[in-house]
Amino acid sequence: MGFSRWKVAAAAFLAIVGSLLPVDADEHEHTYTDKEEVVLWMNTVGPYHNRQETYKYFSLPFCAGSKKTISHYHETLGEALQGVELEFSGLDIKFKEEVMQTTYCEIDLDKPKQDAFVYAIKNHYWYQMYIDDLPIWGIVGEADENGEEHYLWTYKKLEIGYNGNRIVDVNLTSEGKVKLMPNTRIAMSYS
């Protein structure tokens, strides 16, 4: 009985001390000013029918946007414990700033890259991304009715909802279906 009281007292003490420590404001505060950087994080890709089988998003031959750096590093304790490794998308997104459809990179589709995408499409690969800790899911591509021709979705249309200075929802529409053929160049775009 005494040990149990000690655990309760220790937990109460840690809660009080933790609430008194200073906190730096960043993406974790979930508040933004107009035109402030909003980061799109790429997480995992894997088969829809086996959610436990996941790989890094960029393990498929996707390409990243041209923006190389962000204003802060992002990793929470929960992400570290779960083994989540978020990767920066390279897309330049600003709070409350509309972006018309913009090409952010091009994939030079050789035979090995085509084979990787075809495998992912045959196995119904989905991917997961995050904006402001909100999860977003999309599908890599689709096959025709006969399963002989495969198409990659090349356009990520993000609709970011906000209320005041907070992001409240994010929706992704995948568009721009392009047939996978070796020795072609595929433009990837977003808005």
Salt bridges, closest charged atoms under 4 A:
ASP26 OD2 - HIS28 NE2 3.97
GLU27 OE1 - HIS72 NE2 3.10
GLU27 OE1 - HIS74 ND1 2.75
ASP34 OD1 - LYS96 NZ 3.58
GLU37 OE2 - LYS67 NZ 2.76
GLU79 OE2 - HIS74 NE2 3.08
GLU85 OE1 - LYS56 NZ 3.32
ASP92 OD1 - LYS67 NZ 3.59
ASP92 OD1 - LYS94 NZ 2.81
GLU97 OE1 - LYS35 NZ 3.46
GLU106 OE1 - ARG185 NE 3.21
ASP108 OD1 - ARG185 NE 2.70
ASP115 OD1 - LYS111 NZ 2.87
ASP132 OD1 - HIS30 ND1 2.78
ASP133 OD2 - HIS30 NE2 3.64
ASP133 OD1 - HIS74 NE2 3.76
GLU142 OE2 - LYS177 NZ 3.08
GLU149 OE2 - LYS179 NZ 3.16
